[in-house]
Amino acid sequence: MRILHRHTDGGSLRLAAACSGDLSSRPVVLVHGMASDHTTWAPLHRELRTVGRSVVSVDLRGHGRSGRATRYRLNDFRDDLAFVADELGLDEFDLVGHSLGAHTALRLAMELPGRVRRLVLEECPPMPRDQADVDEKIVPTATLGEKIRGVSALVANPLPLLRFDRSLPNMVGREFEVAAPRWWADLAESPASTLVISGGDRSFLPPRHLRSLANALPEASFRTIEAGHSVHRDRSREFTRAVLDFLAE
């Protein structure tokens, strides 16, 4: 586990990343979802190493072995991830993200268009396009952390080893209460080849909005794996095969 220290307005922030293999050979960077950490990727991490890929699996701020922060904004997660990529010398890499981690990965790909080659977005919550999206509450806000399938029990009855800042869901959720048409317009400039994966009708994220996200990206394909919100966990074998095939294209 690599521990990096990023200097922010609030002081020094500890950021943790599990690294395997030669990171100079275009690694795959894995970014977990809310209330999780890098260990959620263990099966995929293992399979990527089996096919010869190097891997970096991060803990986002407020999660796992990374430090807690006074602020949790979507661009903060993006900037943390960019810092990790710079500190580890990742000139070009592939990105795989789940939920909050997928949204973070997408923001990073838009910020660093020359460095992200391929992008996998599993159950990526999109920003609201307009007031209708805000009113629909595509992404639950006040109870965002509790609404994620498979995480609610952990948030209500946390395991002793689960490290997660409980102030995070409300801070993140507030950003999804404001329409962001500019965010949608900027998607057209994202050059990374992208695979958008939906967990289907069992997920709290409506698949039609994830399809709209795929349609807004210039080089994107869309796939449904009926599993609910945590596809990589509940349909691990199918998810892993989809990721490996996409990254190998």
N, C-alpha and C positions, 0 to 999 in steps of 0.2 A: 504494500500500500504506500503510495507516494502522498506526502502531506505538503501542500503548497500554501504560501501565505500571500494573500492579496491585500494591498493597502487600499482602504476605502475611507470615505469621509467619517465613518464610524470607528475607524481604527484598523486593526489587522484582522482579516477574516481567514480562517483556516478552511482550505478546500482539499478534499481527499479524493484520490483516484487510484483504482486498482489497475495495474499495467502488466501486460504479458506480451512477450515477443519483441522483435526489433521494430521500434516505433518509427524508424525512418522509411519503412516499406508500406506506406499508406495504410495506417491502422483503421479499425472500425471503432468509433466512439459510441458508447451506449449510455443513454440518459434515462433514468427511471422516472416514474410518476410520483404523484403526491403521496406522502406518508410511507414511502418505500425507501430503498437504498440500492446500492450497486449489487447486492446479493441476489436481487430478483432476476438478474440476467445470467445466473450461473449456468443453466443448460445451454443457452445461446453462446455464452462466452466459451464454453468447453468445445462446442461444435465449430466455432470460428477458428479456434486454435487447431482443431483436427484438420481443417482444410488449409492450414498454413497462414491464416491471417493473424496479425498482431491486434491487440485489443486494449482499449482504455475504457474502463467503466467508472463513471464519476458518482460522487455523492453531491447532490445539489445543496446549496446553503440551507441550513435548518434541518438537514436530514443526515442520518447515519453518522459517519465520523467527521463530517464537515461541521463548521461552527454555526452557531445561531447568529442571526443578524437583527438589527433594529428595523430593517425594511425588507419587504419581499415584493418587489415589482417584477413584472415579466421581463423587462429589459435588464434588471439586475441579474436574473438567472442567465440570460443570454451573455451578459458581459463577463460573468464568472466563467462560463464555458469557454468563451474566447480567451480569457486569461489562462485557463488550463491548457488549451491548445497551444498558445504561444510559449508558455513555460516548458512544455514537453517537446517543443520544436516540431509540431505537426504542421508541415507545409501543405499537405493534401491528405484528406481523410474522408471516410464514409461515416454517416451518422444514422443511428437508429434510436428513436425515442418513443416513449409511451406516455400518453396523456399530457400532464404538465411538461414532462421531459420532451415529448414530441413537439409541443408548442415552442419550447425553448430551442429545440434543434432547428425548427423552421425559421425562427427569428435569427438564429446564428447563420443559417445558410443564406438568408437575405442580406445579412451584414457582411459576410465573407464569401461573396459569390465565386471567387477564384480558387477557393480552397476546399469547399465541400463538393465532392464528386457525385456521390449517390446518397439519397436520403430516404429513410423508411419512417413513416409517420403512423404509429399504431394508436388509434383512438385519439386523434389530435383535436382538442377543443378549439374551434374557430372563434375569432372575435365576432361579435354581433355586427351585421352589415348595416342595420337600420333599427329604428325604434320597434318595428315588429319583431325582430329577432330578440331585442332586449326584453320585450313584453313576454315573449314565449319562454324566456329563461332557458335557452339552449344548454347553457352551463349553469348549474345551480350555484348560487352565490353565497348566501349566509351560511349554508351548511355544506359547502363544496366538498370538504374532506370526508364528511359522513356519507355523502351520496355515492361515492365511488364504490362500485360493486367489489366485494372482497376486501375492502379496507375499512368499512364501517365498524365491523366488530373489533378491529385492532384499535381504532380511534376511541371507541367507547370503553374497551377493556385492554389497554395496551400491554403487550408483553414486556417483561423487564428489560429485554435487550433492544427494544424498538426505540430509536432515538429520533424524535420528530417534534418540531416546534409547533405547538397547538395554536399559536397566534397566526400561523401562515395561511390557512384556508380563507379566513375572512379578508385578509389583505389582498390575496390573489383574486378572490372573487369579486371585489369591488371594481377591478378593471374590466370585468366582463359585464358590468352594468351600464356601460357607455358604448354607443355605436361607434364603430371604427371603420368607416368606408375607405379611408386612406390605406389602412392595412390591407384590405382586399385589393385595392388598385395596385399596390406595390407587389403583390404576388405575381403579377404578370412579368416582373423583372427577374424572378428567381430562375437561374439557369440550371440548377441541380436536377438531375434525373431523379424522379420521386415515385415511391410506391406508398399510396395511402391505404391503410388497412382499417376496415370497420369491423366491430364485433357484432354487427347485425342488430336485429330488433330487440335482443336481450340487453343491449347496452342502454344506459341513460342518455347517451349522445345519439340523436336521431341520424340514421345512416344517410338520409338525403342531404344533410348539411356537410357530411364528410365527402359525399360525392361532389357537392358544389365546390368544396375546397380543392379536390382533385381537378375539377374542370377549370378552376381559376389558375392553376399552375401550368406553365407552358409545356413541360415535359413530365407529365404525371400519368400513372395508371392507378386504377381503383380495384380493390379486392375486398370481398366480404368473407369473413370466417366466423360463423355463428358461434360465439363464445361469451358474449357479454363484454364488459369493459376491459378485462385483463386477458386478452387473447394469448399473449406469450406465456401466461401461466396455465390457463385452462385448456388450451389447444396447442401445447408446446411443440409437438412434433410437426404439425401442419404449419404453424407460424415459422418455426426454424427453417423448414424447407423453403417456404416462400421467400424468406430473407436471404438465404444462401443463394438461391437461384437468381434473385434480383441483383445481388451484389456481384455475382459472377458474370453477368451479361456484359 
